[in-house]
Amino acid sequence: MASRGSDHREFLRRLGTIPVHGLGLSVDIHAPDLASLRRILQERQVPPAYLEVFRTTSMALASARKEAGDGLLTYHGEGLWVTQPEMADSTAFGQEISEAAEHLLLLQSAWLNHECATKSLAGYYYGTYLPPLYTPLSADVVADNTRLIQGLLDERCRLANGSTPLVLLEMPPLTYFVAGTMSIPRFFRVVGEQAPCGLVLDVGHLWTVYRYSGAHRAMSLTRFVEVFLDEFPMDRVVEIHVAGLAIHESHRFLATRLAGDRRDDALPAWVDAHAAPIPTVLFEMLDQILGHPQLTSLKGLALEVDTKPVELIAEEFAEFSRRYGALFHRLSNTAQVVPDDEADSGSEGPRSTAGTQVLQEAYDRYARVAAGTTEPAGAEWSQNTANIQELDRYRSVYLPYEILHWGGKVEDMFVESCRRLRECGVSLDEFVAFWFREPRPLSGTYDFFLLKVDRFVEFAREVAPEWYGIAQREAEELRCAYRFANKPSIPVHEG
């Protein structure tokens, strides 16, 4: 395994090939409408210096590349679950890494940004990210997986300027709870000591760490940010994200289910919410972050705006540009320090398997605790670095809403089937219980919409076999519509 020094030199060597990207927007190709957004921002004379686009079809990304002309585009990947010890052994890994390389080439992206989180956990599946177990063994596995991904991109993804995309790990948000035996900033420091990756620091995610790690009970927000940044490897931060925060919509519909909710009224129960306005407190935190002396590798600063109304994006980005435009004028005139020696690639060497079984067992417990099928037990749930005071909020409110609404509302997807089930006295609450009743290995790539379609048909067959045919028919209509919306990719040639 490469040493900390060689990993950091290798990181700096890779960083030296990446131009300053400036102020940007992180978007979904399909929302907001990019043509309207570009027009409005041009009219306001605040065009973004780059766009970071989320994973979608190759055809859609090729279209985005064509429309952007010579503009900088970067890529936010999905499906490479770096936190999981079985990542490289999964049947989908080869397909996922090939797709990522294809997309990076299409966009000519200088980096692959990927959440250090997962939606696929020990045979259980979620619609939104769950953070890793913050333990030393988990950090080792994340580093192993990150080095593996970087090595494969080096082999398959040579960009036009001769470089290869740098893997960036994004610190994920907390949604009401955290489990682990080490602090979050220390976790990322350990990862950086073993892998030549960069990091993405999301300011809203950092606020959720303050809120749901219990830190807000012990210190002010300003003091928390100071302490966190001093332990976090700030010299690896290549990009910073800022997005909205809001009370999750599930509470409007399901709050009555949360028996014994331990509400803490000192701070709102905000979660990461890209469609929501950005609260002022996040810009106050950003000002503190940008003043940190170890923030020496920053290349991009982006608002995350997928699903946000175009007019609100334009208003926020205009203010964002006014407030931070000068930052990258200074950086553009600052030479990057690139080491003269050619460090050994951090991706070389055999992938460690020590402790894999132990971590797999810990993630199996994690999945079942998060789903509410077992209660927290073990060191990762009981030490000071864990915080489970609002775990029931996640399990009783957020998670049922996620299964029934996220990525497609079940009642809208299976209209006739759900009507028939209601007539039989079957509640969709039973579908949530069915979803997490047992682990189910995934044979292909992760797609939450298609998982939901398949699982609902299985559920209907079990609880109301007389209506199974109706569920099958509706499922096939959904699959056909989905295939039409996600047309085949176009061939891409390396260059």
C-alpha positions as CSV (number, residue, x, y, z in Angstrom):
1,M,0.0,0.0,0.0
2,A,1.3,3.5,-0.8
3,S,2.4,5.7,2.0
4,R,0.5,8.8,3.2
5,G,3.3,11.0,1.5
6,S,3.2,9.2,-1.8
7,D,-0.6,9.2,-1.8
8,H,-0.6,13.0,-1.3
9,R,2.0,13.6,-3.9
10,E,0.0,11.5,-6.3
11,F,-3.1,13.5,-5.5
12,L,-1.2,16.8,-6.1
13,R,0.1,15.5,-9.4
14,R,-3.4,14.7,-10.5
15,L,-4.8,18.0,-9.2
16,G,-2.2,19.8,-11.3
17,T,-4.0,18.7,-14.5
18,I,-7.3,20.2,-13.4
19,P,-8.1,23.8,-14.3
20,V,-9.9,26.1,-11.9
21,H,-13.5,25.6,-12.7
22,G,-14.9,28.6,-10.8
23,L,-18.5,29.1,-9.8
24,G,-20.9,26.5,-11.1
25,L,-24.2,24.7,-10.8
26,S,-24.8,21.1,-10.0
27,V,-27.9,20.0,-12.1
28,D,-29.9,17.1,-13.3
29,I,-30.1,17.1,-17.1
30,H,-33.9,16.8,-16.9
31,A,-34.6,19.3,-14.1
32,P,-34.3,22.2,-14.2
33,D,-34.8,23.0,-17.9
34,L,-31.2,23.9,-18.8
35,A,-32.1,25.9,-21.9
36,S,-34.4,28.3,-19.9
37,L,-31.9,28.4,-17.1
38,R,-29.0,29.4,-19.4
39,R,-31.1,32.1,-21.1
40,I,-32.1,33.7,-17.8
41,L,-28.5,33.6,-16.4
42,Q,-27.2,35.1,-19.6
43,E,-29.7,37.9,-19.3
44,R,-28.6,38.5,-15.8
45,Q,-25.0,38.4,-16.9
46,V,-24.0,35.7,-14.5
47,P,-23.4,32.6,-16.6
48,P,-22.0,29.6,-14.6
49,A,-18.4,28.8,-15.3
50,Y,-19.2,25.0,-15.2
51,L,-22.1,22.6,-14.8
52,E,-21.8,19.4,-12.8
53,V,-24.4,16.9,-14.2
54,F,-25.8,13.9,-12.4
55,R,-25.8,10.5,-13.9
56,T,-28.3,9.9,-16.7
57,T,-28.3,8.2,-20.1
58,S,-25.4,8.5,-22.4
59,M,-27.6,10.1,-25.1
60,A,-28.7,12.9,-22.7
61,L,-25.1,13.5,-21.6
62,A,-23.9,13.7,-25.2
63,S,-26.6,16.2,-25.9
64,A,-25.5,18.3,-22.8
65,R,-21.9,18.2,-24.1
66,K,-23.0,19.4,-27.5
67,E,-25.1,22.3,-26.1
68,A,-22.3,23.3,-23.7
69,G,-19.8,23.8,-26.6
70,D,-16.4,24.4,-25.1
71,G,-17.8,25.0,-21.6
72,L,-16.6,22.9,-18.6
73,L,-18.8,20.0,-17.6
74,T,-18.1,17.6,-14.7
75,Y,-19.8,14.4,-13.6
76,H,-21.7,13.3,-10.5
77,G,-21.8,9.5,-10.6
78,E,-24.0,7.0,-8.9
79,G,-24.0,3.2,-8.3
80,L,-20.4,2.7,-7.3
81,W,-21.0,2.0,-3.6
82,V,-17.5,2.7,-2.3
83,T,-18.6,2.1,1.3
84,Q,-19.5,-1.5,0.8
85,P,-16.9,-4.3,1.3
86,E,-18.5,-6.4,-1.5
87,M,-18.5,-3.5,-4.1
88,A,-15.9,-5.0,-6.4
89,D,-17.4,-8.5,-6.2
90,S,-20.9,-7.5,-7.1
91,T,-22.3,-8.6,-10.5
92,A,-23.0,-5.0,-11.4
93,F,-19.6,-3.5,-10.7
94,G,-18.1,-4.1,-14.1
95,Q,-21.1,-2.5,-15.8
96,E,-21.1,0.5,-13.4
97,I,-17.4,1.3,-13.9
98,S,-17.7,1.0,-17.7
99,E,-20.7,3.3,-17.7
100,A,-18.9,5.8,-15.5
101,A,-15.9,5.8,-17.8
102,E,-18.1,6.3,-20.8
103,H,-19.9,9.2,-19.2
104,L,-16.7,10.9,-18.1
105,L,-15.4,10.7,-21.6
106,L,-18.6,12.1,-23.1
107,L,-18.4,15.1,-20.8
108,Q,-14.6,15.3,-20.8
109,S,-15.0,15.7,-17.0
110,A,-12.0,16.4,-14.9
111,W,-13.4,14.5,-12.0
112,L,-15.8,11.8,-10.9
113,N,-17.7,13.1,-7.9
114,H,-19.4,10.3,-6.0
115,E,-21.1,10.3,-2.6
116,C,-19.2,8.3,0.1
117,A,-22.5,6.6,0.8
118,T,-24.8,3.8,-0.5
119,K,-28.3,3.0,-1.5
120,S,-27.6,-0.7,-1.6
121,L,-26.8,-2.3,1.8
122,A,-26.4,-6.0,2.5
123,G,-29.3,-7.0,0.2
124,Y,-31.6,-4.1,1.3
125,Y,-32.3,-1.1,-0.9
126,Y,-33.0,2.5,-0.2
127,G,-34.1,5.5,-2.4
128,T,-31.7,8.0,-0.8
129,Y,-28.2,7.8,0.6
130,L,-27.2,6.1,3.8
131,P,-23.8,7.3,5.1
132,P,-21.1,4.7,5.9
133,L,-20.5,3.2,9.2
134,Y,-17.8,5.6,10.6
135,T,-15.3,3.0,11.8
136,P,-11.6,2.4,11.1
137,L,-12.3,-0.8,9.2
138,S,-15.0,1.0,7.1
139,A,-12.5,3.8,6.2
140,D,-9.9,1.2,5.1
141,V,-12.5,-0.4,2.8
142,V,-13.5,3.0,1.3
143,A,-9.9,3.7,0.6
144,D,-9.4,0.3,-1.0
145,N,-12.5,0.7,-3.2
146,T,-11.5,4.3,-4.1
147,R,-8.0,3.2,-5.2
148,L,-9.5,0.4,-7.3
149,I,-11.9,2.8,-9.1
150,Q,-9.2,5.3,-9.7
151,G,-7.0,2.6,-11.2
152,L,-9.7,1.4,-13.5
153,L,-10.5,4.9,-14.7
154,D,-6.7,5.4,-15.4
155,E,-6.9,2.4,-17.7
156,R,-10.2,3.2,-19.5
157,C,-10.7,6.9,-19.4
158,R,-8.0,9.0,-21.1
159,L,-9.3,12.6,-21.6
160,A,-8.4,14.8,-24.5
161,N,-5.8,16.7,-22.5
162,G,-4.0,13.4,-21.7
163,S,-5.1,13.2,-18.0
164,T,-7.6,10.9,-16.4
165,P,-10.5,12.0,-14.1
166,L,-9.8,12.3,-10.4
167,V,-12.1,10.5,-8.0
168,L,-13.7,12.8,-5.5
169,L,-15.6,11.5,-2.5
170,E,-18.4,13.6,-1.2
171,M,-19.2,13.7,2.5
172,P,-22.8,12.6,2.6
173,P,-25.6,14.2,4.7
174,L,-27.0,12.7,7.9
175,T,-30.7,12.1,7.9
176,Y,-31.6,12.1,11.6
177,F,-28.9,9.6,12.9
178,V,-25.3,8.5,12.6
179,A,-23.5,5.3,13.6
180,G,-19.8,4.7,14.1
181,T,-16.8,4.6,16.4
182,M,-14.8,7.5,15.1
183,S,-15.5,11.1,14.2
184,I,-16.6,11.9,10.6
185,P,-13.6,14.3,9.8
186,R,-11.2,11.7,11.2
187,F,-12.8,9.0,9.0
188,F,-12.1,11.1,5.8
189,R,-8.6,11.9,7.0
190,V,-7.9,8.1,7.3
191,V,-9.3,7.6,3.8
192,G,-7.1,10.3,2.4
193,E,-4.0,8.7,4.1
194,Q,-4.6,5.6,2.0
195,A,-5.9,6.9,-1.3
196,P,-4.9,9.8,-3.6
197,C,-8.5,11.0,-3.9
198,G,-10.0,14.4,-3.6
199,L,-13.0,15.4,-1.6
200,V,-16.2,17.3,-2.0
201,L,-17.4,19.2,1.0
202,D,-21.1,20.0,1.0
203,V,-22.0,22.8,3.3
204,G,-25.6,21.6,3.8
205,H,-24.3,18.1,4.6
206,L,-22.0,19.7,7.2
207,W,-25.0,21.4,8.8
208,T,-26.8,18.1,9.1
209,V,-23.7,16.7,10.9
210,Y,-23.9,19.5,13.4
211,R,-27.7,18.8,13.8
212,Y,-27.7,15.0,13.9
213,S,-24.4,14.1,15.5
214,G,-25.5,15.8,18.7
215,A,-22.8,18.5,18.3
216,H,-25.4,21.3,18.5
217,R,-26.1,20.3,22.2
218,A,-22.4,20.9,23.1
219,M,-21.2,23.9,21.1
220,S,-22.1,26.8,18.8
221,L,-22.2,26.3,15.1
222,T,-19.2,28.5,14.5
223,R,-17.2,26.5,17.0
224,F,-18.4,23.2,15.5
225,V,-17.3,24.3,12.0
226,E,-13.9,25.4,13.4
227,V,-13.3,22.1,15.2
228,F,-14.6,20.0,12.3
229,L,-12.4,21.7,9.7
230,D,-9.3,21.5,11.8
231,E,-9.6,17.6,11.8
232,F,-11.0,17.3,8.2
233,P,-8.4,16.9,5.4
234,M,-9.1,20.4,4.0
235,D,-6.1,20.2,1.6
236,R,-8.0,17.4,-0.3
237,V,-11.2,19.5,-0.9
238,V,-11.4,20.1,-4.7
239,E,-15.1,21.1,-4.8
240,I,-17.6,22.7,-2.4
241,H,-21.4,22.3,-2.8
242,V,-24.1,24.4,-1.4
243,A,-27.8,23.3,-1.5
244,G,-31.0,23.9,0.3
245,L,-32.2,22.6,3.6
246,A,-35.9,22.0,4.6
247,I,-38.2,20.0,6.8
248,H,-38.8,16.8,4.8
249,E,-42.2,16.5,3.1
250,S,-42.8,13.2,4.8
251,H,-43.7,14.9,8.0
252,R,-46.7,16.6,6.4
253,F,-48.1,13.1,5.6
254,L,-46.8,10.7,8.2
255,A,-46.0,12.6,11.3
256,T,-48.8,10.9,13.2
257,R,-46.9,7.6,12.9
258,L,-44.0,8.8,14.9
259,A,-44.9,7.6,18.4
260,G,-42.5,8.8,21.1
261,D,-40.7,11.2,18.8
262,R,-37.9,13.0,20.7
263,R,-38.2,16.4,19.2
264,D,-35.4,18.9,19.8
265,D,-36.7,22.3,19.2
266,A,-33.3,24.1,19.5
267,L,-32.8,23.7,15.7
268,P,-35.2,22.7,12.9
269,A,-35.2,19.1,11.7
270,W,-33.9,20.1,8.3
271,V,-32.5,17.6,5.9
272,D,-30.7,18.0,2.6
273,A,-33.2,19.4,0.1
274,H,-32.0,20.6,-3.3
275,A,-35.4,22.1,-4.3
276,A,-35.5,24.3,-1.2
277,P,-34.1,27.8,-0.8
278,I,-30.6,28.0,0.6
279,P,-30.8,29.4,4.2
280,T,-28.5,32.2,5.1
281,V,-26.7,30.1,7.7
282,L,-25.1,28.0,5.0
283,F,-23.4,31.1,3.4
284,E,-22.2,32.1,6.9
285,M,-20.7,28.6,7.2
286,L,-19.2,28.8,3.7
287,D,-17.5,32.1,4.5
288,Q,-15.8,30.3,7.5
289,I,-14.8,27.4,5.3
290,L,-13.3,29.6,2.6
291,G,-11.2,31.3,5.2
292,H,-9.5,28.0,6.3
293,P,-5.8,28.1,5.7
294,Q,-5.6,24.5,4.6
295,L,-8.1,25.0,1.8
296,T,-5.4,24.9,-0.9
297,S,-6.9,22.6,-3.6
298,L,-10.2,24.2,-4.4
299,K,-11.2,24.1,-8.1
300,G,-15.0,24.5,-8.0
301,L,-17.8,26.0,-5.9
302,A,-21.3,25.0,-7.0
303,L,-24.9,25.4,-6.0
304,E,-26.8,22.2,-6.2
305,V,-30.1,23.1,-7.9
306,D,-31.7,20.0,-9.4
307,T,-35.5,20.1,-9.0
308,K,-35.4,23.8,-8.0
309,P,-37.5,26.4,-9.9
310,V,-35.5,28.2,-12.6
311,E,-36.3,31.7,-11.2
312,L,-35.2,30.8,-7.8
313,I,-32.0,29.3,-9.2
314,A,-31.3,32.5,-11.1
315,E,-31.9,34.7,-8.1
316,E,-29.7,32.6,-5.8
317,F,-26.9,32.2,-8.4
318,A,-26.8,36.0,-9.1
319,E,-26.3,36.6,-5.4
320,F,-23.8,33.7,-5.2
321,S,-21.8,35.2,-8.0
322,R,-21.8,38.7,-6.4
323,R,-20.7,37.3,-3.1
324,Y,-18.0,34.8,-4.3
325,G,-17.0,35.9,-7.8
326,A,-13.7,37.4,-6.7
327,L,-12.6,34.1,-5.0
328,F,-11.7,32.4,-8.3
329,H,-10.1,35.5,-9.8
330,R,-7.5,35.1,-7.1
331,L,-7.2,31.4,-7.6
332,S,-6.8,31.7,-11.4
333,N,-3.7,33.8,-10.8
334,T,-2.2,31.4,-8.3
335,A,0.2,28.7,-9.6
336,Q,-0.6,25.2,-8.5
337,V,2.2,23.5,-6.6
338,V,2.9,20.2,-8.5
339,P,5.6,17.8,-7.2
340,D,8.5,17.1,-9.6
341,D,8.7,13.4,-8.7
342,E,6.3,10.9,-10.3
343,A,4.7,9.2,-7.3
344,D,3.6,5.7,-7.5
345,S,-0.1,5.4,-8.3
346,G,-2.2,4.9,-5.2
347,S,-4.3,2.4,-7.1
348,E,-1.5,-0.2,-7.4
349,G,-1.2,-3.2,-5.1
350,P,-3.6,-5.9,-4.0
351,R,-7.0,-4.9,-2.6
352,S,-7.1,-5.7,1.1
353,T,-9.6,-8.3,2.3
354,A,-8.7,-8.1,6.0
355,G,-11.8,-7.7,8.1
356,T,-14.2,-7.9,5.2
357,Q,-16.5,-10.4,6.8
358,V,-16.6,-8.4,10.0
359,L,-17.6,-5.3,8.1
360,Q,-20.2,-7.2,6.1
361,E,-21.8,-8.4,9.3
362,A,-21.7,-4.8,10.7
363,Y,-23.4,-3.5,7.5
364,D,-26.0,-6.3,7.7
365,R,-26.8,-5.0,11.2
366,Y,-26.8,-1.4,10.0
367,A,-29.4,-2.2,7.2
368,R,-31.7,-4.0,9.6
369,V,-31.4,-1.3,12.3
370,A,-32.2,1.4,9.7
371,A,-35.1,-0.5,8.4
372,G,-36.5,-1.0,11.9
373,T,-36.4,-4.8,11.9
374,T,-33.9,-4.9,14.8
375,E,-32.7,-2.6,17.5
376,P,-29.3,-0.9,17.7
377,A,-26.6,-3.0,19.3
378,G,-22.8,-3.1,19.2
379,A,-20.0,-0.6,19.4
380,E,-20.9,1.3,16.2
381,W,-24.3,2.2,17.8
382,S,-23.3,2.9,21.4
383,Q,-20.2,5.1,21.4
384,N,-20.1,8.9,21.7
385,T,-19.5,9.2,18.0
386,A,-22.9,7.6,17.3
387,N,-26.1,9.5,17.7
388,I,-29.4,7.6,17.5
389,Q,-31.7,9.9,19.4
390,E,-33.8,10.6,16.3
391,L,-33.4,7.2,14.6
392,D,-37.1,6.5,15.1
393,R,-37.9,9.6,13.0
394,Y,-36.0,8.1,10.1
395,R,-37.5,4.6,10.5
396,S,-41.1,5.6,11.2
397,V,-41.5,8.6,9.1
398,Y,-38.8,9.2,6.5
399,L,-38.3,5.6,5.3
400,P,-41.9,4.6,4.7
401,Y,-42.3,7.8,2.7
402,E,-39.2,7.0,0.8
403,I,-40.5,3.5,-0.2
404,L,-44.0,4.7,-1.1
405,H,-43.2,8.1,-2.7
406,W,-39.5,8.5,-3.7
407,G,-38.8,7.9,-7.4
408,G,-42.5,7.4,-8.1
409,K,-45.6,7.3,-5.9
410,V,-46.8,3.7,-5.6
411,E,-50.4,4.7,-5.8
412,D,-49.8,6.6,-9.0
413,M,-47.7,3.8,-10.5
414,F,-50.1,1.0,-9.7
415,V,-53.5,2.8,-9.8
416,E,-55.8,-0.2,-10.3
417,S,-53.8,-2.6,-8.2
418,C,-53.8,-0.2,-5.2
419,R,-57.5,0.3,-5.6
420,R,-58.1,-3.5,-5.5
421,L,-55.8,-3.8,-2.5
422,R,-57.7,-1.2,-0.6
423,E,-60.9,-3.0,-1.4
424,C,-59.3,-6.1,0.1
425,G,-58.3,-4.2,3.2
426,V,-54.6,-4.3,2.4
427,S,-52.7,-1.2,3.5
428,L,-49.6,-0.1,1.7
429,D,-47.9,-0.1,5.1
430,E,-47.7,-3.8,4.5
431,F,-45.7,-3.1,1.4
432,V,-43.1,-1.2,3.4
433,A,-42.8,-4.2,5.8
434,F,-42.6,-6.6,2.9
435,W,-39.8,-4.5,1.3
436,F,-37.5,-4.9,4.3
437,R,-38.6,-8.4,5.4
438,E,-35.5,-10.1,4.0
439,P,-32.4,-9.3,2.0
440,R,-32.7,-9.9,-1.8
441,P,-29.5,-10.0,-3.8
442,L,-29.5,-7.6,-6.8
443,S,-28.6,-9.3,-10.1
444,G,-28.1,-6.2,-12.1
445,T,-27.4,-2.5,-11.6
446,Y,-29.2,-0.5,-8.9
447,D,-32.3,1.3,-10.2
448,F,-34.8,2.2,-7.5
449,F,-37.7,2.7,-9.9
450,L,-37.4,-0.7,-11.4
451,L,-36.8,-2.3,-8.0
452,K,-40.0,-0.7,-6.8
453,V,-41.9,-2.1,-9.8
454,D,-40.5,-5.6,-9.3
455,R,-41.1,-5.6,-5.5
456,F,-44.7,-4.4,-5.8
457,V,-45.5,-7.3,-8.2
458,E,-44.0,-9.7,-5.8
459,F,-46.0,-8.1,-2.9
460,A,-49.3,-8.3,-4.9
461,R,-48.8,-11.9,-5.7
462,E,-48.3,-12.7,-2.0
463,V,-51.1,-10.6,-0.4
464,A,-53.8,-10.7,-3.2
465,P,-53.0,-13.4,-5.8
466,E,-56.4,-12.9,-7.4
467,W,-55.2,-9.4,-8.5
468,Y,-51.7,-10.5,-9.5
469,G,-52.4,-10.3,-13.2
470,I,-53.5,-6.6,-12.9
471,A,-50.2,-5.8,-11.1
472,Q,-48.2,-7.6,-13.8
473,R,-49.9,-5.7,-16.5
474,E,-49.4,-2.3,-14.8
475,A,-45.8,-3.2,-14.1
476,E,-45.1,-4.0,-17.8
477,E,-46.6,-0.7,-18.8
478,L,-44.3,1.0,-16.4
479,R,-41.3,-0.8,-17.6
480,C,-42.1,0.0,-21.3
481,A,-42.5,3.7,-20.5
482,Y,-39.3,3.7,-18.5
483,R,-37.4,2.0,-21.4
484,F,-38.8,4.6,-23.8
485,A,-37.6,7.5,-21.5
486,N,-34.2,5.9,-21.2
487,K,-33.1,5.3,-24.7
488,P,-30.0,3.3,-25.5
489,S,-26.6,4.9,-25.2
490,I,-24.6,6.1,-28.2
491,P,-21.1,4.8,-28.9
492,V,-18.2,6.8,-27.5
493,H,-14.6,6.7,-28.6
494,E,-11.7,7.6,-26.4
495,G,-9.7,10.6,-27.5
